[in-house]
Amino acid sequence: MKITYTARKVNLRDNFKERCEKKLSKFNRIFSEDASVNVVVTLEKNRQTVEITIRDNGMIYRAESTMPEMNDALDKVCDVLMRQIRKNKTRLEKKIKSAGIEDLIMEAPQADEPEDDDYSIVRKKHVLVKPITVDEAILEMNMVNHNFFMFINSETDEINVVYKRADGNYGLLEPTTD
């Protein structure tokens, strides 16, 4: 795996990078050598956020955690990634190295989580999508008190999704083919 570090408002020490590489090394048997890992560490007041994004075989695995200490946030993020992989084990076996996933799941501490092998659709809605701007989409999303809103972007004529992020800002999903 190729690890890239990004530090925002903080200087990363070598011992943090070593700890991060040690934590991420347990994922080596799951992901290919071509997997890219992006570690972003952000300092805001007395909180430190660690965000890890792993890209491999067209799949994206992402987790983030905010804690007073960056090492604690790193531990939490690695645990969240492990839970995501364990929870979706049967679906992921086709995409990632299935030989390593069993070993990794067995050595990871088991949480009391329900094992859901099937997702179930409990509600289906038909949505009228119309050409509007991103600002109008955010306004409509807030008016209906949802966390996301699908629309046709009037500037690109493509279906986009705006969503409210955990930090209170907004995100925009645009389709791409790569």
N, C-alpha and C positions, 0 to 999 in steps of 0.2 A: 504494500500500500504506500502511496505517496501522500505524505502529510504536509499541508500548507498551514502556516500559522498567520493569523491576523490579530493584531493587538490594537484596541481602540482606547485611548486615554490611559494606557497602562504599558509598562515594559515587562515583557515575559522573561523570566529567569530560566536559566538552563535546567535547573532542577524541576521546574514545572513541565518543561518540554520532555524531559526524561520520564517523568511520571506519566505524562500523557501518552508517550510512545509505549510505555510498559502496559498501560491500561488498554490501549488500542491493539496491542500485539495479540491479545486473546481472540480478536476478530480475524486474524490472518488466515486461520484455517477455513473460515467461511467465505471470505471475499477473495477475488482473484488478485494477482500481483498488480494488475492495471487499475485497481480501485483507487479512487482519489478521495482523500479525507481533508476537509476544510475545518479547522478549529479556529473559532472566533472568540476572543476574550474581550469583554467590554467592562470598563469600570465606570459606575455611575454612583456618585456620592459614596455611601458605605456599602454598596452592593456590587457584586461581581457576577457577571453573566458569562457562562461558557456555553457555546453553541457548537455542536458537531454535526457536520453533514457528510455522509458517505455516499459516493456515487459509484455504482458498479453494475455492469450489464444492463444499462438502461433503467435501473431502479435507483431510487433516492431514499435514504434513511436519514432522518433528521431528529435531533432532540436538543433541548436547551433547558438550562436551569440557572436560577439566580439565587445566590447565597452570599453571606457576609465574607466567606473565604473562597478563593478560586479553586483550591484543591477539593473542598467539599462539593462545589458545583460540578467539578470534573467527575467525581465519583458518582454523583446523582445522574449526570448525563449518560455515563456509561451504563448504569443500571437501567435507565429508561430505554436505551437502545437495545439492551439485552432482552428486556420485557417485550419490546415490539417484535423482535425476531422470534422469541419463543411463542408469542401469541399467534403469530402468522406463519408458524413453522411449515405447515403442510402446503401453503401457497408459495412460500419462498423456496422450498426445496427444488422446484423446477428452475429457479433463476440463479441460485447461489450454490456453492459447493455443498452437496448434501452430506458428504462424508464428515465434514467438520462440524456441521450444525448439531449433530447428536451429541458429540463430545462436549461442545460448548454449553448446550442446554443442560446436560447432566451435571456439569461442575458448577453451574450458576445456582445461587440460592433460589429455591422455589418460593414464590409469593402465592398467597391465597387468591388466585385469579381464576375465573371460570375459563375453561378451555372451550373456546368457540371455534369449531372448524367451519361453520357455515354462517354467513351473514344473512340476515333476513330483512327484507324490505317491509317495513310496517306501514308505510304510507307512500303514496304516489301522487305527485302533483303535476298538473300541466301548467306551464308557465308561458305567458305571452312575453316574448322578447321583442323589444323594439329598439330602433336606432336612437341612442342618446349619448351624451358625453359622459366621461368618467365622473365629473363633478355631479351631474344630475343623477347618476347611478348611486353615488354615495349618499346623496340627499334622499333618494327613494328608499335605500336600504335603512337609513336611520328613521325614516318616517314609519316603516312597517316594523321597526324594532327587531331586525334580523342581524345575524352576524356576517351574512354574505348576500350578494345580489348578482344574478346573471343578466346580461344585456348584450345587445349588439353595439359595439363601439362605432359611433357615427364617423369617426376619423379613419378607421381601418376596415370597416364593414365585416369584422370578425366577432365571434362570440367571445366575450370576456367575462370575468368574475371579479368583483371587488369584494374585499372582506375586511373585517375589523380584526386587527392584531391584538395580542394580549397586552402589548405596551400602550394601547389606546390609539395607535396610528392605523393607517389603512394600507392594504396591499392590493395589487392588481395582478390577476392571472391572465396571461395572453397565450394563445396556442402557438406551438412551435413544432417543427418536425425533427429536430435533432436533440 
